[in-house]
Amino acid sequence: MITYFMETISKNKVYVTRKIPEPGPSILKKYFQINMNPKADILDRDTLLENVKNVDALICMLGDNVDSNVMDAAGPNLKIISCYSVGHDHVDIYEATKRKIIVTNTPNVLANTTADLTFSLILSAARNIVNADRHVRIGNWESGWSPDLFLGYDVYGSTLGIIGLGEIGTLVARRAKGFDMKVLYYSKNRKYEIESELDITYVPLEELLQRSDFVSIHVSLNRDTLHLIDESKIKLMKKTAFIINTSRGKVINEQDLISALKNKLIAGVGLDVYENEPISKSNPLTQMSQTTLLPHIGSATFMTRSRMAEVAANNVVNFFNGKGILHKVN
């Protein structure tokens, strides 16, 4: 029986759109015929369409637009799309479901890593870390120290508003307690046990925006959260407040955000995600001193990326060996 299983699934073809770390490739090579893009760079559209032909499984990344055209190019053999990410908005879930293609992701792996990055953005944005670093590197500090040199805002003792108290939002709240921050949160569902454990307070979204010194966003992207933060919401915030976003760029109306920064409606932002990625160097956000900008690196540690590769690969293995999938999206 084991021999038959090995012979059967070894005929299945898997395409990996970009190079992933070990142990992902080794797991896949043990069971499948694997074709993996040897580079970490995003594929151009034509190359993606060519390489998915006749595959049984696809492992894809954020930035790979897996729509009906890709599924058509793959043909009827495609049975599973394994996302090397928690987010799956780059895959047309409706189309995949209609075609009975399973879509999976890698949750419960990168939460602590992303929470760490979130807090680094809070600290960097509040204390002008990036601007001060640049000031030193280009030699401007030679002019000497002054009492108003890179004045920022205290994080310790301030108020943090968390939008979305899922796994990552909860871990950010835990870190905030170490800074003696007052934590408010708004979430689709109240989390009474977490409220009690961490001494945090549920408030309506509007109140959270009005009271918070830092607003950290941790929601998934869907029709309810698309442009959740727009001009009307930003106008509720303090002029000394910061927006931190490590979730999905389209949760914020970027044009409204740019306008708010230009008009000094808020103090600044710390962003790891954007409406269109990669962000263009012509985007006004890149020219503003009030912005701390990262290239979508929320999960970028050696340990976490390796674990993501393991989960993404095992999602494919478990599907074909009939063990059941732990991280099914649809």
NUMAR-951031 format. One line per 10 residues: number of its first residue (from 0); their letters; for each residue x, y, z of C-alpha. Coordinates in steps of 0.25 Angstrom, whole numbers, plus 2048, in hexadecimal, padded with zeros to 3 digits. Layout:
<sites>
NUM	a	X:Y:Z ~ ...
</sites>
This chain:
<sites>
0	mityfmetis	800:800:800 ~ 80B:80A:804 ~ 813:806:7F7 ~ 806:809:7EF ~ 804:816:7F6 ~ 812:81A:7F2 ~ 811:816:7E4 ~ 804:81D:7E2 ~ 807:82B:7E8 ~ 815:82B:7E2
10	knkvyvtrki	80F:82D:7D5 ~ 808:83A:7D9 ~ 80F:847:7D5 ~ 811:853:7DE ~ 815:861:7D9 ~ 81B:86B:7E3 ~ 81A:879:7DE ~ 827:87E:7E6 ~ 832:877:7ED ~ 82E:873:7FB
20	pepgpsilkk	838:870:807 ~ 83A:862:80C ~ 834:859:811 ~ 829:85C:806 ~ 830:857:7FA ~ 835:84A:800 ~ 827:847:805 ~ 821:849:7F7 ~ 82D:842:7F0 ~ 82A:835:7F9
30	yfqinmnpka	81C:834:7F3 ~ 81A:83B:7E6 ~ 820:840:7D9 ~ 824:84E:7DD ~ 827:85A:7D4 ~ 82B:866:7DC ~ 82F:874:7D7 ~ 83E:875:7DB ~ 83C:884:7DF ~ 835:88B:7EA
40	dildrdtlle	830:896:7E0 ~ 822:896:7DC ~ 81F:890:7CE ~ 81A:898:7C2 ~ 80C:894:7BE ~ 810:88C:7B2 ~ 81A:883:7B9 ~ 810:880:7C4 ~ 805:87C:7BA ~ 80F:873:7B2
50	nvknvdalic	815:86C:7BF ~ 807:869:7C5 ~ 803:860:7B9 ~ 7FF:852:7BD ~ 803:854:7CC ~ 7FB:84C:7D7 ~ 7FF:856:7E2 ~ 804:865:7E2 ~ 80B:86B:7ED ~ 80A:87A:7EC
60	mlgdnvdsnv	80E:887:7F3 ~ 808:895:7F6 ~ 809:89D:7E9 ~ 806:891:7E0 ~ 7F8:894:7DA ~ 7F2:886:7D9 ~ 7E5:889:7D2 ~ 7DC:881:7C8 ~ 7E7:883:7BD ~ 7F1:87C:7C5
70	mdaagpnlki	7E7:871:7C9 ~ 7E4:86F:7BA ~ 7F3:86E:7B7 ~ 7F5:864:7C1 ~ 7E9:85B:7BC ~ 7E1:851:7C2 ~ 7EC:84A:7CA ~ 7ED:856:7D4 ~ 7E8:851:7E1 ~ 7EE:85A:7EC
80	iscysvghdh	7F4:868:7ED ~ 7FD:869:7F9 ~ 800:878:7FD ~ 80D:87A:803 ~ 807:885:80C ~ 7FB:887:816 ~ 7F5:891:80C ~ 7ED:88B:800 ~ 7E7:897:7F9 ~ 7F1:895:7ED
90	vdiyeatkrk	7E9:888:7EA ~ 7DB:889:7E4 ~ 7D4:880:7EF ~ 7C7:880:7E8 ~ 7CC:87B:7DB ~ 7D5:871:7E2 ~ 7C9:86C:7EA ~ 7C0:86B:7DE ~ 7CB:862:7D7 ~ 7CC:85A:7E4
100	iivtntpnvl	7DA:85E:7E6 ~ 7DF:85E:7F5 ~ 7E6:86B:7F9 ~ 7EF:86A:806 ~ 7F7:874:80E ~ 801:875:819 ~ 7FB:87A:825 ~ 800:879:834 ~ 80E:87A:82F ~ 812:889:82D
110	anttadltfs	809:88F:838 ~ 814:892:842 ~ 81E:896:837 ~ 814:8A0:832 ~ 810:8A5:840 ~ 81F:8A8:842 ~ 820:8B0:835 ~ 813:8B8:838 ~ 819:8BC:845 ~ 826:8C0:83E
120	lilsaarniv	81E:8C9:835 ~ 817:8D0:841 ~ 825:8D3:847 ~ 82B:8D7:83A ~ 820:8E0:836 ~ 81E:8E6:844 ~ 82D:8E9:846 ~ 831:8ED:838 ~ 83B:8E1:837 ~ 83C:8E1:828
130	nadrhvrign	83E:8F0:826 ~ 848:8F0:831 ~ 850:8E5:82B ~ 850:8EB:81E ~ 855:8F8:824 ~ 861:8F1:82A ~ 864:8E9:81E ~ 865:8F5:814 ~ 86D:8FE:81E ~ 863:908:822
140	wesgwspdlf	866:905:831 ~ 873:90C:82F ~ 86C:919:831 ~ 86A:915:840 ~ 85F:912:84A ~ 853:91B:84D ~ 847:91A:857 ~ 83D:918:84B ~ 845:90E:844 ~ 83B:903:83F
150	lgydvygstl	831:905:84A ~ 827:8FA:84A ~ 81C:8F4:853 ~ 81C:8EB:85F ~ 817:8DD:85D ~ 818:8D9:86B ~ 80B:8DD:872 ~ 803:8E1:866 ~ 7F6:8DB:860 ~ 7F7:8D0:856
160	giiglgeigt	7EA:8CD:84D ~ 7EA:8BF:847 ~ 7E0:8BD:83B ~ 7DE:8AE:83A ~ 7E1:8A5:847 ~ 7E5:899:840 ~ 7F2:891:843 ~ 7FB:89C:83E ~ 7F3:8A7:844 ~ 7F3:8A0:852
170	lvarrakgfd	802:89E:851 ~ 804:8AD:84F ~ 7FB:8B0:85B ~ 804:8A7:863 ~ 810:8AE:85F ~ 809:8BB:862 ~ 807:8B8:870 ~ 817:8B7:872 ~ 817:8C6:86E ~ 80C:8C9:878
180	mkvlyysknr	802:8CD:86C ~ 7F4:8CF:86E ~ 7EE:8C5:864 ~ 7E1:8C7:85D ~ 7DB:8BE:852 ~ 7D1:8BD:848 ~ 7CD:8AF:841 ~ 7C2:8A9:83A ~ 7C0:8A0:846 ~ 7C3:8A4:855
190	kyeieseldi	7CD:89B:85C ~ 7C9:89B:86A ~ 7D4:892:86F ~ 7DF:89A:869 ~ 7D9:8A7:86E ~ 7DA:8A1:87C ~ 7E7:89B:87B ~ 7EE:8A7:875 ~ 7E6:8B2:87B ~ 7E2:8B8:86E
200	tyvpleellq	7D6:8BF:86A ~ 7CC:8BD:85E ~ 7C7:8CA:858 ~ 7BF:8CD:84B ~ 7C9:8D0:83F ~ 7C6:8DF:83F ~ 7C9:8E0:84E ~ 7D6:8D8:84C ~ 7DB:8E2:841 ~ 7D7:8EE:84A
210	rsdfvsihvs	7DF:8E9:856 ~ 7EB:8E2:851 ~ 7F9:8E7:850 ~ 7FD:8DB:847 ~ 7F3:8D3:83E ~ 7F7:8C6:83A ~ 7F0:8BE:82F ~ 7EE:8AF:830 ~ 7E3:8AB:827 ~ 7E1:8A2:81B
220	lnrdtlhlid	7DD:8A8:80E ~ 7CF:8A6:809 ~ 7C3:8AF:805 ~ 7C1:8B4:813 ~ 7CF:8B8:815 ~ 7D3:8BE:807 ~ 7D6:8CD:80A ~ 7D1:8CB:818 ~ 7DB:8D7:81B ~ 7D7:8E3:812
230	eskiklmkkt	7D7:8F2:814 ~ 7CB:8F2:81D ~ 7D1:8E8:826 ~ 7DF:8EF:826 ~ 7D8:8FC:82A ~ 7D4:8F6:837 ~ 7E2:8F4:83B ~ 7EB:8FD:843 ~ 7F5:905:83B ~ 800:8FF:844
240	afiintsrgk	7FC:8F1:841 ~ 802:8E6:838 ~ 7FC:8DB:82F ~ 803:8CE:82E ~ 800:8C3:824 ~ 805:8B5:823 ~ 7F9:8AF:81E ~ 7F4:8B2:80F ~ 7F7:8BF:808 ~ 7E9:8C0:802
250	vineqdlisa	7E3:8C2:810 ~ 7E7:8D0:80F ~ 7E3:8DA:804 ~ 7F1:8DE:800 ~ 7EE:8EB:7F9 ~ 7E6:8EF:806 ~ 7F2:8EB:80E ~ 7FB:8F3:805 ~ 7F2:8FF:806 ~ 7F1:8FE:815
260	lknkliagvg	800:8FE:817 ~ 802:90A:80D ~ 7F8:912:816 ~ 7FE:90D:823 ~ 7F1:907:828 ~ 7F9:8FC:82E ~ 808:8FB:833 ~ 80C:8F0:82A ~ 80B:8E1:826 ~ 813:8D4:826
270	ldvyenepis	810:8CB:81B ~ 814:8BD:816 ~ 809:8BC:80C ~ 803:8C5:801 ~ 7F7:8C6:7F7 ~ 800:8C2:7EC ~ 80D:8B9:7EE ~ 818:8BB:7EC ~ 816:8CA:7EF ~ 81B:8D3:7E4
280	ksnpltqmsq	827:8DD:7E8 ~ 81E:8E8:7E2 ~ 813:8E5:7EC ~ 812:8F2:7F5 ~ 813:8E9:802 ~ 822:8E7:7FE ~ 825:8F6:7FE ~ 81F:8F9:80C ~ 827:8FA:819 ~ 81B:8F6:821
290	ttllphigsa	81B:8E8:81B ~ 823:8DB:81F ~ 822:8D1:813 ~ 825:8C3:813 ~ 825:8B9:807 ~ 81A:8AF:80C ~ 824:8A8:815 ~ 81A:8A5:821 ~ 81E:896:821 ~ 82D:898:81D
300	tfmtrsrmae	835:890:826 ~ 83D:883:823 ~ 835:87B:82D ~ 827:880:828 ~ 829:87F:819 ~ 82F:871:81B ~ 822:86D:823 ~ 819:873:818 ~ 820:86B:80E ~ 81E:85E:816
310	vaannvvnff	80F:861:818 ~ 80D:865:809 ~ 814:858:805 ~ 80D:84F:80F ~ 7FF:855:80B ~ 802:84F:7FD ~ 807:842:802 ~ 7FB:840:80C ~ 7F1:843:801 ~ 7F6:838:7F7
320	ngkgilhkvn	7F8:82E:802 ~ 7EA:830:808 ~ 7EF:833:816 ~ 7E6:840:816 ~ 7EA:84E:815 ~ 7EC:857:821 ~ 7EC:864:81A ~ 7E1:864:810 ~ 7DC:872:80C ~ 7D0:86E:803
</sites>
